[in-house]
Amino acid sequence: MLNPAVTRKIYGKKASDVFGFLLIYVGISNLMSSTMVHFFLDDEGYPFFFFVGCGFSVISLIILFFFEEKKLFK
């Protein structure tokens, strides 16, 4: 979870919008994962969800490499 003060330092005046989006995203992702578990757990099993989580982690890592580093704190 991001700290509101850190979010403000990084995003400036748009910090409240970004912070609100992050809070909404947590709820939406929980609803999506619960729905997926309900429909796919019996058919696919736990390894399926492990590999889905790994796949999203790899995608996040790849996206992270495409953003250039900015010095936000001096």
N, C-alpha and C positions, 0 to 999 in steps of 0.2 A: 504494500500500500504506500502510495506517495504521501509525503507530508505536505500539507497545504502551503507552508512557507517555502518549501523547496520548489513546489509547482509554481508559485508566484514568481520566484527568482528566475526560473527557467522560461516561463511563458509570458510573463509580464501581465498586461491587462486582460489577456485571454485566459488567464489561469483558472478562473471560476468555471468557464465553459469546459476546459480540458478536464478539470477535476470532476465536474458533474458527469461528463462522458465516461470517465474511468469508473465512477461509482455505478453508473447504469450498466456498463459493460459486464461487471462482476455478476449482477443479477441475471442478465441475459445469458451469459455463458453457463451459469448454474442451471437455468431452465433447459438450455440446449443439452447439456451433458446428462441431466436427469432423464430427459426424453430419450436420448441415445441409449442409455443404460437400460431403460425399460424395454425398448424394442430389440436391441442387439445383444444383450448379455447372454441370453440362453443360446442363441445361435452361434455367436462369435467367440464368446468367452473373454476372460480378462486380458490375455495377450493382445487382442485386437485393440483394446483401449490403451494399453501400454504403448503400442506402436503408433496409434493416432497421436498420443501426447508427445512421443518422440518426434514424429513428423512435424508437428507444430513448433516444437522447440528448434528443430533444424531450420525451418522456414524463418523463425524469428532471428536466429543467428545470421542467416544469409542477408536478411533485410538490414540488420545492424551494421554489417560490413559496407553497405552501400551509402550509409549516411556519413558525411564527413564530420570530423571532430570539431566541436566549437568550445572555446574556453569561456565558460559561463561564469565561473567564480574567479575573481582576481584577488 
